Amino acid sequence: MGIDIKAGGHIKRQKRCSKTTNPYMRLLIKLYKFLARRTDSKMNKVIHDRLNMARRNRNSISLLKVKKLFEAKKNDDWTAVAVCTVTDDDRLATFDELAGGKGSFPKMDVVALHFTEAARKRIVKAGGECLTFDQFALRHPGKEKGRCMLVRGPRWRKQNRHFGKAPGVPNSKTAPYVRNKGRKFEKARGRRKSRGYKV
């Protein structure tokens, strides 16, 4: 008898590979693929996996979130590592009178794929450093001793409501792109079982 390969679980699951054409990202993925294989650092493996994620799964993180996570560690020389964009947060106080003249953002090094201009200014003003992943790999190539903290932004966004099966098909909970709910707005989405649409 033959083997039912599909039902028997003989499918090889490949890890997701990034489809980006950005040469900087390509080199970073190649670098961290090497580090994940040749070092015993779990962080390098996680960074490699996150670099290969789709952009919709690499949501940006604000400095307020980074600050909260940093303060929870209660340590001065931590480095925050974010495989995404780091953005500024207006909820952070901008005047230096707070926190005894030191400013509202603590001194810390932040590693990220991209910084907004305002976020970079705030980090540098506090005495910290904005690092790229190749600079981080030179400083911390191998196993860390609790000095680096992996952070990431929220995975759920409002746009995620519209992703998935087409609205109107059986067992679909996808939100349609309509201006509003009501009598004056479009209701029938066209793609539904009663109109011969199959998923």
Stockholm file with secondary structure:
# STOCKHOLM 1.0

chainA/1-199         MGIDIKAGGHIKRQKRCSKTTNPYMRLLIKLYKFLARRTDSKMNKVIHDRLNMARRNRNSISLLKVKKLFEAKKNDDWTAVAVCTVTDDDRLATFDELAGGKGSFPKMDVVALHFTEAARKRIVKAGGECLTFDQFALRHPGKEKGRCMLVRGPRWRKQNRHFGKAPGVPNSKTAPYVRNKGRKFEKARGRRKSRGYKV
#=GR chainA/1-199 SS CCCCTTTTTCCCCCCCCCCCCCHHHHHHHHHHHHHHHHSCCHHHHHHHHHHTSCGGGSCCEEHHHHHHHHHHHTCSSCEEEEEEEEECCTTSCCSTTGGGGTCSSCCCEEEEEEECHHHHHHHHHTTCEEECHHHHHHHCCSCCSSCEEEECCCSCCGGGGGCSSCTTSTTCCCCCCCSCSSTTSCCCCSCSGGGTCCC
#=GC SS_cons         CCCCTTTTTCCCCCCCCCCCCCHHHHHHHHHHHHHHHHSCCHHHHHHHHHHTSCGGGSCCEEHHHHHHHHHHHTCSSCEEEEEEEEECCTTSCCSTTGGGGTCSSCCCEEEEEEECHHHHHHHHHTTCEEECHHHHHHHCCSCCSSCEEEECCCSCCGGGGGCSSCTTSTTCCCCCCCSCSSTTSCCCCSCSGGGTCCC
//
